[in-house]
Amino acid sequence: MSAHSTYDALRHFADSWALLVMTLVFLGLAAWPFRPGAREKNEEAAKMIFESDDHGK
């Protein structure tokens, strides 16, 4: 296999299956905070910065 045909094979893979996998991963990560049951953890994380940080001082 020459360097040119290796490049072409990797380019074809990146243009087809890798793009599909990256799109599915992106959609999954973008939808993750909206899953059922996540509201409580999301609200806890949002309010975390306002809590007092007095442990150890």
Order of alpha helices (4+ residues) and beta strands (2+ residues): alpha-alpha-alpha
